[in-house]
Amino acid sequence: MGLAACAAPAAPELLTAHGVERASADRGAYPDELASFRDSALRLGDALLASDQGNVIASPGSLLIALAMLRAGASGEAAAEIDAVLGLPETDRDEAMNALLASLEEYDGDPGSVDEDNPPAKPLVHTANGLFVDKNVPTGGGYLDTLAKHYGTGVHPVDFRDEALTKPAIDAWVSRHTGGRIKKAPAPYDRDNTFSLLNAVYFAGAWDVPFSAGTTFDAPFATPDGVVDVPMMHGMQEVAYAEGAGWQAVDLPYGEGFVMRLVLPAEDSDGGAGGLKADRLAEVARALDAADPEDVDLALPTWDHKSHFDVRAILEQLGLRETLSTTTDFDAIQPGLMITQAAQDANITVAEKGTVAAAVTQINGMATSIQPEPAQSISFDRPFQYQIVHVGTGLPLFMGKVADPR
């Protein structure tokens, strides 16, 4: 596999797999695999939301895409563990993910072009996959081919020990692909890393039927700590509505292609909103998919929230212990690669005109078999000699020895 350079503003040189074209993908060919991805994302969403009892905004879709990219370079126990824990398709995993990404790319655009006070009537959905690798460590050609063929990404070779250049480059990638809503990579920078995989998702869309600002007024909202008054939007809308044991739900549509699925647990339900687990949410999805639109009188608060997740800890709780400890099962990516960090930042703004949201997932690793040469170090902590030298002639004007500096 050869690599060819192409331009990548505000980032180090982007190398793409020479001669490897992005594969065409039809989502109609992968109905079972896409259903598996939905269930996997709901399972990941469960784990993300359970990590905080307060306001939470997460992107299970972003995390799923990042983990699928990592899985593309996994083997052995780690590969089997990822498949089992996430319930990923047994075959055509990368091909189906390519189809999923291609479907989202129908709505692609520049996040920086969005007036977030007036979200676009046709939703703008921007997804980006990025890979930063240490240029001193070999990265598997087959892995890079897979990323190019099915995930539409190349690789940015950097020197992770040069924090002054590499950290701003990664942060610039994050900011550019989230329209500046997220300005820095979610994981703390570590000079010992040799691998950083990123996925960014940005969404901006106007409601199909916007709420009138004139019908937004303060109304009671029952928080876990008591009732408070919050700005509440009101409107009669024709939407898909469904209900089941312990829940009601609606699909509130954007201009096209996307809905906000709102699920309200019954007042006496166990666990409240936190009790809505993946199996129940899959039941909600099936019910709403089959529901006919009907008139619904909606009352919905506005909100503006952000969250940060230590995804590595969450993945460990899910059972990905071998994946997070192995130094052999990701050799197809880098020799002895060990996952060192995983994190996600996400935010969302919901108001009368629509919704704007962004998320970045980052998975970092360190090659343990081949490391960049460490910087030289020297400590004058024992007797030493010194000279004062004239550089032009090499003449030692003074020469001495320190046996005890006291």
Beta strands, then each sheet from edge to edge (+ up, - down):
strand 1: 2-6
strand 2: 14-18
strand 3: 124-134
strand 4: 156-158
strand 5: 195-206
strand 6: 217-223
strand 7: 226-244
strand 8: 247-253
strand 9: 259-265
strand 10: 293-301
strand 11: 303-310
strand 12: 337-350
strand 13: 354-367
strand 14: 384-390
strand 15: 395-402
sheet 1: 1+ 2-
sheet 2: 4+ 3+ 5- 13+ 12- 11+
sheet 3: 6+ 7- 8+ 9-
sheet 4: 6+ 7- 10+
sheet 5: 14+ 15-
end
